[in-house]
Every structure is written in C-alpha cells, then in structure tokens.
Amino acid sequence: MITLYHLNKSRSKRIIWLLEELGVDYQIEAFQRDKDTSLAPDALKAIHPLGKSPVIKDGDLVVAESGAITEYLIEKYAADRLAPARGSADYVQYLQWIHFAESSAMVPLLLKMFLQKDGAKTNFLQDYADGEALKVLTYLSQQLDGRRYLVGDTLSGADIMVYFVVDAVEQSGALAFFPVLESYLKQLRTHPNCQKAEQLEAELG
C-alpha cells in the first residue's frame, strides 16, 4: 500500500492523478495549509524534514519531490505504458519535460505568485518573472502546437507533470493568452483519472 502525504493546493494533485493511472492500491493522508500564511503545517516535518508535499511512502521507502516520485512510480509500476522505451530519443524528451515542469517552468510562475502576494514594488524581479514566464509558456505552446501530448501520441508522466504547470496558469487567469495550452489542458481533462484527481483534490482541500 502506497501512502501519499497530500497538501491542499499543491503539486500533490499531479501525484493523485498518477496513482489513479497506475491503478495501484494507495491511501491519502491529507494536510491543510495555514489559512493566514498559506504554509504547510509543521506536522509534515514528521514525514520528511523539509515539511513539504507531495511525499509518498512505498513500503519502507520515503520519496519526496514530485518529479522524483513520478519517475520512481512509473519505472516501478508502469514503465511499459506511461514512459517511452529507455534508450530511445523519446525517452530523453520525456525526461526533459519532467524536469522542465519543476525547473524552467515553475520558477518564474512561483516568482510571479510571490510578488503578487507581497505587493511590493521591485526594481528587477517583476520584469524578470514576467519575461521568463512568457518565454517558457511560449516555448511550451510552440512545442505542443498540433500535438495532443508532449511525447509521442500517448499520455506519459511528462504530461502529468506539466499538467500542474498549465493548471497553475489557468488559475492565474492567464491561460486565455495561450490557446494551444488551453486546448492541451482541456485534452488532459478528458482523461477520467485526471477528473478523479481534481475531484479528490477539491474534496480534500
């Protein structure tokens, strides 16, 4: 039995979708953000020293970081259907998209969110965050133009990772500026397990 330590309004939603796709037995232990600070509760530090989510426990193994969790779970439970063949060119693309989702894409989006929350005037950061966000979202849009999925013509862990990025853009109100990404998100949401993850996340949040 896999345990997912879930935090509301977090990257953990993509792991719920992945676990549903895998069809493995799992349970969710849910935590709530502090209403004033939006930070995770200290109780999560008992699961992992960083006190962040998602974290999974599979047997005696504890795994943090959603990209690592995605790679681990797919390699163990669904390497034949949610990832391209190892050694192929598609597999390299798959890895790049998994890491893109948590590096190039999320950094400027998080900066923009933090700057909005802070409300302070900046000399550099706002323009930097806006420029970087536009760059990565334009790049993602160009790569998806005319495509249903990021790698090949089938759902993979790369899509499940990037799903959270596009979902975050939608929540910011900016997705309408990227019609290709808007169509991509609609396509991902045709998957019943994506719908189940969104439903569960809403119930837990």
N, C-alpha and C positions, 0 to 999 in steps of 0.2 A: 504493500500500500504506500503510495506516494502522498506526502503531505505538502501542500502549498501554503506558505505563510503569506497571506494576502493583505495588502493595504489598499484602502479605497482610493480611487483616483490616482492610480499608479500604473507602472509598466506591468504590473502583475496581471492585468487583463489579458495581455497577449499570451501569458502562460496558461491561463484558463482555457483559451481557445486551443492552444497546442495540446493540452492534456485531453480535451474533448476529441480532437482529431486523432490522437493516439489510441483512444479507446481503452486506456488503462484504468485500473482502479485508483482513485485518488480521493482525498478529502481536503477541505479548505479550512484553515484556521484564520479567521478574519480579524484584522485590527483596523482601528479608525484613526484618522488624523486628528490632531488637536484643532478644535474649532477656531481658536484665536491665532495660532502660529502656523497652521497647516502642516506641521511637522509630524513625523511618525512618533508613536508612543515609545517610552523607554523600554516597555515590555518586549519590543522586538530585539533588543540587545541580548536578551537571553537566548535568542535563536542564532543570531550572528552578531559579532562585535560591532559591525557598522550600524546596526539597528535600522536597516533598510529593507525594502521589499521590491521584487519578489525574492524569496528564498524557498528552496524545496529541500525536503528530506526524503531520500530514497534508500530504505534500509538504514544503515548506519552512516550513509554519505550525506553530507550537507553541501548544497551548491548554491552560491549567490551569483548575482549578475544575470540579467535576462538573456543576454547573448550566449553566455556560457551554459545556462540552463537549456536554452533551445538546442544548441549543438549537442550537449550531453544526452538529452532525452531522445532526440531524433536518431542519433547514432545508435543508442541502445534499443529503441523500440520501433523505429520506422525508417531506417536508412534506405529501405528499398522503395519508399513512396513519398517521402517528404524532403528528400535531398537527391541531387544528381549523383551519378556514379563517381566515386572517388577517383582522382586522376584525370577526370575529364575537364575540358575547358569550362563547361557549365558549372562544375563544382567550384572552380576558382571564382567565377562570377557570384555564385551562391554565398561563398564566404565573404566576399567584398560587400555584398548587400547587408549581410547580417551585421558586419562591423560598422558599415555606413550608418545604420539605424541608430547606433548608440554613440557615434563619434561625430562625424561631419554634420549629420542632420540634427541631432538633439542639442548640441552645444549652443548654436545661435537661437534655437527656439526657446531653450531654457533661459538664456540671457534676456530675450525679449519679455518673457513672462516675469522674471525677477525685476526687471526695470519698470514694468508696468505696475507691479505690486509696490515698489519703492516710491515711485512718483517723483524722484529727484531729477534735476537737470544734470545732464552729463556732457563732458567735453569730447568724448570719444566713443564710449560704449554703445550708445543708442544707434549712431550711424553704422558702426561696425556690425552690430547684431542685425540691423535691418538689411545691410548689404550681404552678409553671409547667409541669412535666411533666404533671401531672394535667389542667391546663387545656387544653394543646394536644392531648393524646391524647383527651380527652373531646370536644373540638371536631371532631377528625378522625373519631372514631367517629360522632358525630351526622351529619356530612356524608355518610358512607358508608352509613348505615343504609338498607337496602333497595336499595342500589346495588351493581353489580359493579365499576364503575370510577369514577374521580374526575370525568371529563369525558365526557358523552355515555354511550354504551353500548359503548365500544370501548377497547382498550388505547391509551394515549398515553404520551409522555415523562413526563407528570406522574406516572403510576403507577410508572414505572421509577425515578423519583427518590424517591418516597415509600416505595417498596418497602424501601429500605435503612433507613428510619426504623422501620418496623414490624418488620423483621427484627432490628434492634437491640433493640427492646422484647422480642421473643421471647427473645433471648439473655440479657437481663437477668432473665428469669423472670417478668416482669410481664404478659405478653400475655393470660394467662387471665382477668385482671381486665377485659379489653376484648373480649368475644366477637365484636363486629362486626369489629374489627380482626383477630382470629384467623381469622374466615371470609374476610376480604379477602386475607390473606396466603396462605391455602390456595388461593383462587381464582387469585391471581397465579402460584402454583407449578404450576398446571395447564398453563401455557404451556411448551412444550418448550424454548424458548430461555432461560427463567428456570432451568429444571432444568439446562441445559447450563452456564450461568454458575455455578451453585452447585457443579456437579461440577468445573469448571475451577478455581474459586477454592480448593476443597478440595485439589485436586491440586497447585496452585502454592503453597499455604500449608503 
